[in-house]
Amino acid sequence: MEYRSTIDPRALLTFRAVCREGSISGAARALNVAQPSASAAIALLEARLGVQLFERHQTGVRLTAAGRLLAERAEAMSQTLLAAEQELHNLGRGVAGPLRIGGTPGALVSLLPFVLPRLESEIGPCALSVVERPDAALIELLRRREIDLAFVTTEIESPPDDIAEHTFARDPFALIVGRHHAALPSTVSLRDVAGLSWVLPEAQGAFRRQVDALFLSAEVPVPENVVRCDSLLTTKAIVRLGERITVLPRQVAASELSIGVLRAITLREAVFQRNIGVRYRAGEPLPPAASALFAILEQHHAPST
C-alpha cells in the first residue's frame, strides 16, 4: 500500500521561512504573502501533524522539539528542490551538476585536483562549487544538503550515524622546512627540532589532533614558539620565506617540494599516515555528478594497506 504524506510542501516551505526569519510576520514578508496566509499555513501544518511546532512569544517564535526535527526535513526538501531546479537548468545548457563539494584545505588539495580532469573527461563540463570549512561545519552542511561530498581526514573518529565515510588515500607526514634549514639531515626526530620556531594548525579538527599525536609519540611537548595558522597557503609561505618549520602530509606540499622551494624531512615518529577520503549522507543515493566523482575516486585512489 502506498503511503501518502499529509504534509503540504507549500506549508513546509512556509514553515522553513518562519524558522529562518524568526517570526511569522518576517516569513510573510520574505515570501511576499499576507501574514494571515502564513499563519493559516502553519496552523494547518500543526493540525495535520498533531504537534506544536512553535512556542509563540511577543517577539517571535521558538521551535519546539518537534519543530526542530521538522526544520531539518524542511531544509533538506528546500535544498533538494533547489538542486533539481539547477540540474534541469544545467541540462539545458549541456552542463552536468551542480556538484557541491566541501572539505578541509589539506584533504581537498590532496584529492580534488587529481580527479577533476578525469571527471570532466567523463561527464563533460560540470557546474562545480567548492568551499573550505572545519570538520564539524562540514557535517552540518551535509545534513542541510548544501554540499554533496565532504573531503576530510578520515579514520580519526567514527562519523555520526547519519553520515558515512570512505577512505581513498593515505599520505605520510613529514617535517617541511625552507632553505634556512638546509643543514638538517634527511631524517630527524621531533625531539631534535622541537626547540625551533614552528607553524602549526589552529583549528581543533582531525588534522590538528594528528599533528599533536606526533609530538605525543615523540614524548615532547607541543612547541611554545609557534604561529597558529589554518591556511595551508600561508603556512607554506611562512616556512618558505623564513626560519619557521612545520609538519604537513607530503602531498599537501607536493608543488613546493617539486620545485625545491621547500624540503620534506622524514620524521622518525611518523609511524602513522594521514588518511583522506570523503563523507556523505548515509543511506541516500548521491546526485549524478557526485556519484561519478565517487566512482573515479574508487578507480584511481585505492588506499594501500
C-alpha positions in Angstrom: 0.0 0.0 0.0 1.4 3.4 -1.0 1.8 5.9 1.8 0.7 9.4 1.1 2.1 12.2 3.2 -0.4 14.7 4.8 2.3 17.4 4.7 1.6 20.1 2.1 5.0 21.0 0.6 4.0 24.7 0.3 3.2 24.8 4.0 6.6 23.2 4.7 8.3 25.9 2.8 6.3 28.5 4.8 7.4 26.7 8.0 11.1 26.9 6.8 10.7 30.6 6.2 9.4 31.1 9.7 12.4 29.2 11.1 14.8 31.3 9.1 13.1 34.7 9.8 12.3 34.0 13.5 8.6 35.2 13.2 5.5 34.6 11.1 5.4 38.2 10.1 9.0 38.0 8.9 8.3 34.9 6.9 5.3 36.5 5.3 7.5 39.4 4.1 10.2 37.1 2.9 7.6 35.0 0.9 5.7 38.1 -0.2 2.4 36.8 1.1 -0.1 38.2 3.6 0.6 37.4 7.3 -2.8 35.7 7.8 -2.0 33.4 4.9 1.3 32.4 6.5 -0.3 31.9 9.9 -3.0 29.7 8.4 -0.4 27.5 6.7 1.4 26.9 9.9 -1.8 26.3 11.8 -2.9 23.7 9.2 0.5 22.0 9.3 0.4 21.7 13.0 -3.2 20.4 12.9 -2.4 17.7 10.3 0.7 16.6 12.1 -0.9 16.7 15.6 2.1 18.5 17.1 3.0 22.0 18.2 5.9 23.3 16.1 6.4 26.7 17.7 6.2 28.3 21.1 4.8 31.8 20.5 6.3 34.9 22.2 5.7 38.6 21.9 9.0 39.0 20.0 8.6 36.0 17.7 8.5 32.2 17.8 10.8 29.4 19.2 10.9 25.9 17.9 9.7 23.0 20.0 11.4 19.6 19.8 9.0 18.6 17.1 9.7 21.8 15.3 13.4 21.3 15.4 13.0 17.8 13.9 10.7 19.1 11.1 13.1 22.1 10.4 15.8 19.7 9.4 13.4 18.0 6.9 12.2 21.3 5.6 15.7 22.5 4.9 16.5 19.2 3.2 13.4 19.4 1.0 14.2 23.0 0.0 17.8 22.1 -0.9 16.5 19.1 -2.9 14.1 21.2 -4.9 16.8 23.8 -5.5 19.2 21.2 -6.7 16.6 19.7 -9.1 16.0 23.2 -10.5 19.7 23.8 -11.0 20.2 20.3 -12.6 17.4 21.0 -15.1 18.8 24.4 -15.9 22.3 23.0 -16.4 20.9 20.2 -18.5 19.5 22.7 -20.9 23.0 24.3 -21.2 24.8 21.0 -21.7 26.4 21.2 -18.3 26.4 18.5 -15.6 25.7 19.2 -12.0 25.5 21.0 -9.8 28.3 19.3 -7.8 28.7 20.9 -4.4 31.9 19.9 -2.5 33.1 20.9 0.9 36.3 20.0 2.6 39.2 20.8 4.9 42.0 22.5 3.0 44.5 19.6 3.2 42.0 16.9 2.1 40.8 19.0 -0.8 44.3 19.8 -2.2 45.3 16.1 -1.8 42.5 14.6 -3.8 40.4 17.1 -5.9 42.9 18.5 -8.3 43.9 15.0 -9.4 40.4 13.6 -10.1 38.8 16.8 -11.5 40.3 16.3 -15.1 39.0 12.7 -15.1 35.6 13.8 -14.0 35.4 16.4 -16.8 36.5 13.9 -19.4 33.8 11.5 -18.3 30.8 13.8 -17.8 31.8 16.9 -19.7 31.6 20.5 -18.3 30.3 20.5 -14.7 28.9 23.2 -12.5 31.2 22.7 -9.5 31.4 24.7 -6.3 34.0 24.1 -3.6 34.0 25.5 0.0 36.6 25.1 2.8 35.2 24.5 6.3 36.2 22.8 9.6 35.2 19.2 10.1 32.1 19.9 12.3 30.8 22.5 9.9 31.1 20.1 7.0 28.8 17.6 8.8 26.1 20.3 9.2 26.5 21.3 5.5 25.9 17.7 4.5 22.8 17.4 6.7 21.4 20.6 5.2 22.2 19.3 1.7 24.3 22.4 1.0 27.1 20.1 -0.1 27.1 16.6 -1.7 30.5 15.4 -0.5 32.9 16.4 2.2 36.7 15.8 1.7 38.2 15.2 5.1 40.8 13.4 7.1 39.3 10.0 7.8 39.6 7.2 10.4 40.2 9.6 13.3 36.8 9.2 14.9 33.6 7.5 13.8 31.2 9.8 11.9 27.6 10.3 13.2 25.1 7.6 12.3 23.6 9.6 9.5 27.0 10.3 7.9 29.1 7.7 6.0 32.8 7.8 5.5 35.1 6.3 2.9 38.9 6.4 2.8 40.6 6.8 -0.6 44.2 7.6 0.0 47.0 7.7 2.6 49.7 10.3 2.9 52.7 10.3 5.2 53.5 13.2 7.4 56.9 14.9 7.1 58.8 17.8 8.6 58.6 20.6 6.0 61.4 23.2 6.0 62.7 26.0 3.8 66.2 26.9 2.6 67.2 28.3 6.0 67.4 24.7 7.3 69.5 23.2 4.5 71.8 21.7 7.2 69.1 19.4 8.7 69.6 15.7 7.8 67.1 13.7 5.7 65.7 12.0 8.8 65.1 13.6 12.2 63.3 13.1 15.4 60.9 15.7 16.7 63.0 15.7 19.8 65.8 17.2 17.7 63.8 20.1 16.3 61.2 20.8 19.0 63.1 23.9 20.1 63.0 25.6 16.7 60.3 28.1 15.5 57.1 26.4 14.2 53.9 27.0 12.2 51.1 24.6 13.3 47.4 24.3 12.7 45.0 26.2 15.0 41.6 24.6 14.5 40.6 21.8 16.8 40.0 19.3 14.0 41.3 15.9 12.9 44.4 17.4 11.3 45.5 19.2 14.4 44.8 16.0 16.5 47.1 14.0 14.3 49.9 16.7 14.4 49.6 16.8 18.2 49.8 13.0 18.3 53.2 13.1 16.5 54.6 15.2 19.4 53.0 12.9 21.9 54.6 9.9 20.1 58.0 11.7 20.4 57.4 12.3 24.1 58.0 16.1 23.7 55.6 18.9 24.4 54.0 20.8 21.6 56.3 23.8 20.8 55.6 27.1 22.5 57.4 29.2 19.9 54.6 28.6 17.4 52.5 30.5 14.9 49.0 29.0 14.8 47.6 29.1 11.2 44.9 27.2 9.4 45.7 28.5 6.0 47.9 26.0 4.2 48.9 28.6 1.6 50.1 31.0 4.4 51.8 28.2 6.4 53.9 27.2 3.4 54.7 30.8 2.6 55.9 31.4 6.1 58.1 28.3 6.1 59.4 29.0 2.6 60.4 32.6 3.3 61.5 32.4 6.9 63.1 30.1 9.5 59.9 28.5 10.8 59.2 24.8 10.2 56.0 22.8 10.1 54.5 19.3 9.8 52.4 18.5 6.8 51.4 15.5 4.8 53.8 15.3 1.8 51.1 15.6 -0.8 49.9 18.9 0.7 53.3 20.4 0.0 53.9 18.5 -3.3 54.0 21.5 -5.6 56.6 23.4 -3.5 58.6 20.2 -3.0 58.7 19.5 -6.7 60.4 22.9 -7.5 62.8 22.8 -4.5 61.5 25.8 -2.5 60.5 23.5 0.4 62.1 20.3 1.6 60.4 17.2 3.2 62.4 15.5 6.0 61.4 12.1 7.3 60.2 12.1 10.9 61.0 9.0 12.9 57.8 9.4 14.9 55.6 9.5 11.7 54.6 5.8 12.1 51.0 6.5 11.0 49.8 8.2 7.9 47.1 10.7 7.3 44.0 9.0 5.8 42.0 11.1 3.4 38.6 10.5 1.9 35.0 11.7 1.8 32.0 11.9 4.0 28.4 11.9 2.6 24.8 11.3 3.8 24.3 7.7 4.8 21.5 5.7 3.2 20.9 8.2 0.4 21.9 7.9 -3.3 24.4 10.5 -4.4 23.4 13.0 -7.1 24.7 12.0 -10.6 27.8 14.2 -10.7 28.8 13.3 -7.1 28.3 9.6 -7.9 30.6 10.0 -10.9 33.2 11.7 -8.8 33.0 9.0 -6.1 33.4 6.2 -8.8 36.5 8.0 -10.1 38.0 8.2 -6.6 37.4 4.5 -6.2 39.1 3.6 -9.5 42.1 5.8 -9.1 42.7 6.2 -5.4 42.6 2.9 -3.7 44.5 3.3 -0.4 47.4 1.0 0.2 47.5 -1.1 3.3 
